[in-house]
Structures are given as C-alpha cells and as structure tokens.
Amino acid sequence: MNLKKITFLILLVSLIHPLWAQKKLAQTGFQFLSVVPEARSAALANAMTTVSNNSSALWDNPAMLAEMSESFDLMITQNKWIADIKHNALSMAFKPSTGQYGVIGISLLIVDYGDVEGTIVANNEQGFLETGMIKPSAYSFGIGYAKALTNKFSVGAQIKYASQYLGPVIEGYSTSSAEVGTSEQETSVLAFDFGTFYRTGFRSLVFGMSVRNFSQEIKFSQEEFQLPLIFSIGFSANVMELLPVGARMEALKDLMVTMDAVHPRSYPEYIKTGFEYHFRKMLALRFGYYSRVDERSFTYGIGIKLSRFTFDYAYVPFGVFDNVQRLTLKFSW
C-alpha cells in the first residue's frame, strides 16, 4: 500500500471516529430533512451511499454526482408521506464538457403538512379554545458540486438553505378571545452535506461515506434543537461479479446489492440493505430491508426506462401508519 493510500485511510478514520462516537441528543428538529423523497432510493431502503443516481444523489451522497454519465439530468418526484404529509422535490445536475470540471447540481424540496386546527389550553368546559386553521410548511434549497479526483476517488458537497414555518403561536388567552399575544414561528438555517466515493479496483466493489444535515443549533421561540445529522458508510457491488466464474448465473448478471450502516443523531444505529435487478436495461425490480427501524422493515419498487425517460415507483409499508408511496420521473441526455 503506497503512502497516498495510507494518508487517505488515516484522514478517513479521523473523520469517521468523532462522528460515530458523538453523543446522541434527546430530539432533533426539521425532520423533513431526514426523509429522502426519491422513489428508487426508497425502494432500496435508502441504501444509496454508493449507488449512482444522477442528480438524485444530492439526497443521499453528493459525491455520487461525479458518477453521472449524461450531460444533464432532471428529477421530479412526489412522496406521499405519513399523516397526509406530502414532499414535492426536484433536482437537476449539469456536467460541463466531459466532466473535467466536475458536476454541478441543485435540489429543491417543498413540504405540505396540510391544514391543522389550532388550539390552546383554556379554563372552560372543553379545556381548550380553537384558534383557527393554520398551515405549517417547510422547504429546502441546495446547490451541490462533485468531482472525480482520480479514476477511483470522488468527493462532493452540498450547501442548502432550510426553513420551517409552524404558524402563529398564542402566548396568552382569555375565555372570550384567542387573539392575545400571537407570534409567527418560523426559522431558517444553512446546512451542509458532504461525502466521498471510492472504487476498490476489485471487480465492481465500491465504498463510500456521507454526512447529511450538518449545521449550527437553531431554535423556535425558547426551544433550541439540532438538525437530524446522519452519518452513513456503505458499499455496493454486482453480486455475480463477486462470485467465481463457474458459479455465476447469466440470468442474474445485473443483480446489484447495496448496504449502508447508518448513525443518526437522535436514535440508535441501524443497517439498510437493497437489491436491484435489471432486465435488458429497461426494467428494474427493487427490494430493500431496514434493520432496527420502528414501523419499517421491507421496501419494494419498480423502474421503467424508455429512451431518455425513467419512471420509478416505490411502496413502503409503514406499520401503524398508512403505506408510503413515491412516484419519480427522470429525464436525462
């Protein structure tokens, strides 16, 4: 192993250790930033740290932008999340020239929480007063960049502006009026995502890591909290290429397995695993599994590619909540 590889491994371990060992907090805010809206990722249990996904890589590992083979990519998706929450997202990526200057991307996420009936505690028979309908919302906008430093190693990062509006908060009340001392609860923050990607040189085996939602502490009113910082490290490979030549099956030559180990800020570590099978580069069948995640275990999905268009669908059973479905349309050239 040469000096450059040794130096790289030392730097990687020095970055990983403090992140993996950090103390968990009791709670985090801006939870919409921890939800990946794109369908292919959802179908693979979000085990996407080392999976090439064009502009959609901005939701998982920005370093994977450097793996984009096309000059331009556009992704539009809708995620019908739990409790009638909707995530509408868009991402675009552009690779100037042949990629020697890297790949630039943008991401936009808009969250619709629906209408919520506002109430406050009151000294009346019901124990509360209705304050009218409120419409909370949230969004994030990011700009990302990735570059292949060598034919094996790529890096990427994204800076994003995130904001959340919770509606008016009533700081006082009376039995005759609920319009006493209101204040609008909205806060914003800059957050950062960054990641790496490494080809081992052993057949199709690749490794990568990413850190998402790194930011300063923020607060609503008097309550301070952190963003849902997520550290992931993973690998992926074509299963058949890892087997001896005599044991390979021609029918499964395009079967990919991907696995991520995830360390969130606010709950225990867990493992995500995904399988993707391609048939004649037109049809993709997907399956994923979460370990140690409440209300989620198996995930399913399908992808259809027609010329420059790709349609992806994901179905995720969500325990006591309604099943989550995602629809994604991609266009690239």
N, C-alpha and C positions, 0 to 999 in steps of 0.2 A: 504494500500500500504506500503510495507516494505521499510527500509532505502536504500537497494541496488537499488530498482526501482526508488526511489526519486532521488538518486545520478545520476543514468543513465539519467533520464529525464533532470536534470539540466545541465549535460555535453552536452547532445544533443542540447538543446536550445542555449547554449552558443556557440556552433559551428555553428549552423544554422544562428543565427541572423546577425553576421558580414558578412557572405557570401551573405545573401539575401539583405542586406542593402547597399552593396558596390556600388560605383558609376560606371555607365556604361562608356565604352570608345567609341570613335568615330569609331574605327575599330580594327580588330584583324587579325593576320596572321596565316599561317599554317591551313587554313580552312579544309583541308582534315582530320584533327584530330576530327572534329565535325561530320563527316559522318560515320555512322555505316554500315559496308559492308554486314552484315549477313542478310539472307532473312527472317527468322522468325521474327526477330526484326523489320525489315522494314514493314512487313505485319501487325504488331501490332502497327504501328505508333511510333516505338521505345519506347513504354511504358514498359520497361523491367527492371526497378529498382528492382522489387520484383519477377521476373519470373525466375525460374530455367532453365538454358540453357547450362549446362555443360561448356566446355571451351569457348564458345561464350560469357559467362558472362564477359570476360575481356574487351569487347567492351562497356558494359553498367554499370555493378556494380560488381567489383571483389569479393565482399563479397559473391555473389551467387555461386562462385566456391565451397564453402563449402557444397552446396546442391547437388553436383554431387553424384549419387548413384553408377555409374560404377567406375572401377579402372582406365580406360584410355579412353580418348575421343580425337578425331581428327576432325577438321572442315576445309574445303576448300571452298572458295566462290569467286564469281566474281560479281562485281557491275558495271553495265553499266550506269555510271552517266551522268549528263547533259554535253552538249558541247563535246561529244565524249570522255570524260574522263573515264578511267577505273580504278577501285580499285580491286586489287587482294590480297586476305587475307588468312591467315592460323592461326589457333590456336590449341594448344594441352594442355591437362591437365592430371595430374597423381596423383592418390590418394594412397599413400603408406599404406600398412596394411589395417586397417579398417577405416582409416581416423582420427585416434587419433593424428596423427602428421600434420594434415591439408592437403590441396590440393595445388599442385604447377602447374603453367601454364605458357605458353609462347604465345606471339602473334606477328604476322608479317604482315605488310601492305605495299604494293608497289603500287604507283600511277603512271599511264601512262597518261600524258597530250597530247600525240600525237606530231606531228610536227607543229611548229609555225614559220611563216615568220617574221624575224626580220626587223625592220625599225628604222630610226632616222629622225628627222626633218632636212630639208636641204633647202638652198636658190636656188631651181630650179623650173621648171615648175610644177612638181608634188607636191612639198612641202615636199618630203621625199626621202630618199635613202634606198634601200633594202640592208640588211646586211647579207643575207643568212638564211638558216633554222636553228632553234635552237630546242632543245628537252628538255624542262623542265621536272623535275621528283621530286618525293618525296617518303619517306619511313619512317616507324617507326618500332621499335623492342622493345618488352616489356617482362618483367618477373613478374609474379604475384603470390600471395600467399593468401590463405584464410583459416580460421579455425573457427569451431563452438566452442565458449567458453562455452556455455551451450546448452541444447537441444532446446532453444528458440532464442538464440542470437549468431550471427556470424559477423565476421569482415574480411575485405580483403583489399589488396592494390596491386598496380602495379607500377613499375618504368619503364619508356620507354625512349628510345633514338629516337628522331625525327629529320629528316633532309630534307631540300628542296633545290633544285637546279633550278635556274631561267635562266641559260645560261649566255653568255657574255653580259656585258653592255658596250657600247661605250661611252666614256667620252668626245670625240671630233669628229669632222668630217670635211671633205672638199668635194667639188663637184667632185673631181677626185678619192677620196678614202674613204672608210668607215672603214678602219682599223687603226683608230687613238685612242690610249689610251683606250684599252679594259681591263676589269677586270671581272673575273668569280664571279657570285653572288650565293654563297652557304653558308648556315648557319645551325647550328645544336643546339639542346638544350635537356636537360634532363627534363622530365615532369613526374608528379605523378597523379595516380588515387587512390581513396580510397572510401570505402563505408561500410555500416552496413546493417544488415538484422535482423528483429525481428518478431517472431511468437507471436501473441497476446494470444493464448490459446482459443480464441473464434472461434470454428469451423476452417475454413480454412483461416481466415483473417490474412494477414501478412502486415508489414510495412517495409520500407527501405529507405535509402538515399545514394546518391553517389556524389562525386566531381571528375570531369574529367579535365585533362589538366592543372593542377596547376604547374606553373613554374616561373622562373625569366623572366624579359623583355629581348627581343632579338632584333636584327636589321639586315636589309640588307643595305649595304652602309651607308648612313647617316640617314635612317629612322628607328626609334625604334617602336616596337609594342609588344603587349601581345598575348599569345596563347588564343584560344577560350575556356576560362574557362566556364564550365557548371555545375551547381548545380541542382540536381533532388531529389525530395522526392515523394514517391508514395506508393500505396497499391495494393493488388490483392486478389482475393478470387474466389472460386467456387460459382457461383450465386445461384445454387439450395440449397447449404448448408446454405445460409443466410436466406432462406425462411422457414416459418413454415412447418412442415411435411406434412400437408394436402394440401399445395399449391405447392408442388414440382412436377415436371414433369419428369417421368422416362426417356423419350427420350432426355431430356436436362441435364441429371445428370452430364455430363462432360463439362459444359459451364463455362469457366473462363472469368472474367472481370479484367482488369488491368488499372490503371490510374496513371499518373505521372504529377506533377506540376514542370515546368522547369524554371530556372532562368539563362539565358545565360549572358555572359559579354557584348555583343555588340548589343543586340536588346531586345524588351520587353518580359516579361514573357508570357508563354502560357501553355496550357493543352494538354496532349496526352492521348488518350483512345484506348484500344484494346480489342477485343473479340476473343476467340479461342474455337472452338467446336471440340471435339474428338469423332470419331465414331469407337468403338471397338479397340481403341488404335492403329489403323492402318492408319486412315485418319484424317487429321486436316484441318478445314476450318477457315480462319482468316480474320478479318476485323478491320480496325483502323481509327482513326479520329484525325487530328490536328486542334486545335483552334487557330486563330490569327497568322497563319504562311503564309507568302507570297507564292503563287503558289502551295501550297499543302493543301489538306483537307482530302480526303478519301484514304485509302490504302487497298490492297487486297492480299490474299496469300493462299497457299495450302501446306500441308506437307504430305508425304507418308513415312511410316515406314515399312521396310521389314527386319525382323530379326535384325541384328546389324547395318544396314544401314538406314539412313534417308535422304530423298530428300526434300528440301524446295524451294519454288518459291514465289517471291513477285513482285507485279505490283503496281507502284505508279504513277498516273497521276501527271504531274509537270507543269501545267499551260502553259505558252508560250514556255517552253522548251519541248524537246522530253520526252515521258514517260520513267520512270526509271524502269529497271528490274534487279532483283538479282537472282542468282542461287547458292544454297549451298548444299554441300554433307557432311554428317557427318557419322563417324564410331566410335562405342564405344563397349567396353566389360568390 
